[in-house]
Amino acid sequence: MKRGILVLLSLSVVITAAYFTASKWAIRHETLMFKDPTRDERPVAVDVAVRFDKEMQADAGMITLPVAILNHGNTVKFTEYSFLANVFAARGYLTISIQNDLPSDGPMVTKVGELYVGRLPQYQRGITNIKFAIEEMKKRQPNADYSKLTMVGHSNGGDIAMYFAKQYPDEIKKVVTLDNLRVPFMTDGKFKILSFRSHDSQFKPDPGVVPDADECEKAGITVVNTNFQHNDMRDTGPEKAKDSIQAMLDKFLADTDSAVAPVDTRNAPPKILEPGPVSLYVPVEKPQTLTDKLKKSLSLTKTETKKDPSVTN
């Protein structure tokens, strides 16, 4: 009996690994370079991640791709979050990772006592980059929904994501942040929010950024308190951290993308969570067996016989 259970567990691990491998190979990544003429031809690089089959369906006008915008942390490259981009792409999203800062930009300065400790210019530049990149992507991927965005970001990129949501709430479908520290969460329940929090003594959110448990419950905000370091939440982080974040993110998307049972976020259950093993959600259509097909065929034949008055027993 125990041997049988071990075999089943081993098979589950193999199947999950095979799913991730297949999904990864089915995703196309492309780096594009745009230049903004309104800002002295400022270069804005983006990495696009999309599933081959979903892109083909969108190109044929069969579907409209949901869009996720991914914002990197300070001094981190836009290409260093492929573990996140692949989760969104695997679920059918057009994922656009944007390089928000350049080596020629001035250093980020912390000014205690100022709004967002002096980071507002970086957030405003990020929003300009996002708006510009979206307009350029519309020319290349017109069959995507740019009117309702899923905004994603790590650290400073998470603050850019939240600040964008504050400025353009009607253009937001979901927000996912990884340890943003400066911009307070929106608590009006207009859209779903998922936030992963680190356990790091050097990176602490400013007071009032992360709502308390009661506010999260009312607003439908999911806060995942992890044991990971702030800088673990990118491609260079440990596999354990990335696997855990991927699994929780995949489950969140499975729940919030469901069109069958929309949830009123204003009356959502408590959403303060501790990390744990989360199974990947892989929708699988139950295949018809040969017996099922024969039964269906016989059933149709009987129905047609009853309807035809010329046929007698």
Secondary structure as the mmCIF struct_conf table of DSSP 4:
data_model
#
loop_
_struct_conf.conf_type_id
_struct_conf.id
_struct_conf.beg_label_comp_id
_struct_conf.beg_label_asym_id
_struct_conf.beg_label_seq_id
_struct_conf.end_label_comp_id
_struct_conf.end_label_asym_id
_struct_conf.end_label_seq_id
HELX_RH_AL_P HELX_RH_AL_P1 LYS A 2 TRP A 25
TURN_TY1_P TURN_TY1_P1 ALA A 26 ALA A 26
STRN STRN1 ILE A 27 ASP A 36
HELX_RH_3T_P HELX_RH_3T_P1 PRO A 37 ARG A 39
TURN_TY1_P TURN_TY1_P2 ASP A 40 GLU A 41
STRN STRN2 ARG A 42 ARG A 51
HELX_RH_AL_P HELX_RH_AL_P2 PHE A 52 ASP A 59
TURN_TY1_P TURN_TY1_P3 ALA A 60 GLY A 61
BEND BEND1 MET A 62 MET A 62
STRN STRN3 LEU A 65 ASN A 71
HELX_LH_PP_P HELX_LH_PP_P1 HIS A 72 GLY A 73
TURN_TY1_P TURN_TY1_P4 ASN A 74 THR A 75
TURN_TY1_P TURN_TY1_P5 PHE A 78 TYR A 81
HELX_RH_AL_P HELX_RH_AL_P3 SER A 82 ALA A 90
TURN_TY1_P TURN_TY1_P6 ARG A 91 GLY A 92
STRN STRN4 LEU A 94 ILE A 98
TURN_TY1_P TURN_TY1_P7 PRO A 103 SER A 104
BEND BEND2 ASP A 105 ASP A 105
HELX_LH_PP_P HELX_LH_PP_P2 GLY A 106 MET A 108
TURN_TY1_P TURN_TY1_P8 VAL A 112 GLY A 113
BEND BEND3 GLU A 114 GLU A 114
HELX_RH_3T_P HELX_RH_3T_P2 LEU A 115 GLY A 118
TURN_TY1_P TURN_TY1_P9 ARG A 119 ARG A 119
HELX_RH_AL_P HELX_RH_AL_P4 LEU A 120 ARG A 140
BEND BEND4 ASN A 143 ASN A 143
STRN STRN5 ALA A 144 HIS A 154
TURN_TY1_P TURN_TY1_P10 SER A 155 SER A 155
HELX_RH_AL_P HELX_RH_AL_P5 ASN A 156 GLN A 167
HELX_RH_3T_P HELX_RH_3T_P3 PRO A 169 GLU A 171
STRN STRN6 ILE A 172 LEU A 178
BEND BEND5 ASP A 179 ASP A 179
BEND BEND6 ARG A 182 VAL A 183
HELX_LH_PP_P HELX_LH_PP_P3 PRO A 184 MET A 186
BEND BEND7 ASP A 188 ASP A 188
BEND BEND8 LYS A 190 PHE A 191
STRN STRN7 LYS A 192 ARG A 197
TURN_TY1_P TURN_TY1_P11 SER A 201 GLN A 202
HELX_LH_PP_P HELX_LH_PP_P4 PRO A 205 ASP A 206
TURN_TY1_P TURN_TY1_P12 PRO A 207 GLY A 208
BEND BEND9 VAL A 209 VAL A 210
HELX_RH_AL_P HELX_RH_AL_P6 ALA A 213 ALA A 219
TURN_TY1_P TURN_TY1_P13 GLY A 220 GLY A 220
STRN STRN8 ILE A 221 ASN A 225
BEND BEND10 ASN A 227 ASN A 227
HELX_RH_3T_P HELX_RH_3T_P4 HIS A 230 ASP A 232
BEND BEND11 MET A 233 ARG A 234
TURN_TY1_P TURN_TY1_P14 ASP A 235 THR A 236
BEND BEND12 GLY A 237 GLY A 237
HELX_RH_AL_P HELX_RH_AL_P7 GLU A 239 THR A 256
TURN_TY1_P TURN_TY1_P15 ASP A 257 ASP A 257
BEND BEND13 ALA A 259 ALA A 261
HELX_RH_3T_P HELX_RH_3T_P5 THR A 265 ASN A 267
HELX_LH_PP_P HELX_LH_PP_P5 ALA A 268 PRO A 270
STRN STRN9 ILE A 272 LEU A 273
HELX_LH_PP_P HELX_LH_PP_P6 GLU A 285 THR A 289
HELX_RH_AL_P HELX_RH_AL_P8 LEU A 290 LYS A 307
TURN_TY1_P TURN_TY1_P16 PRO A 309 SER A 310
#
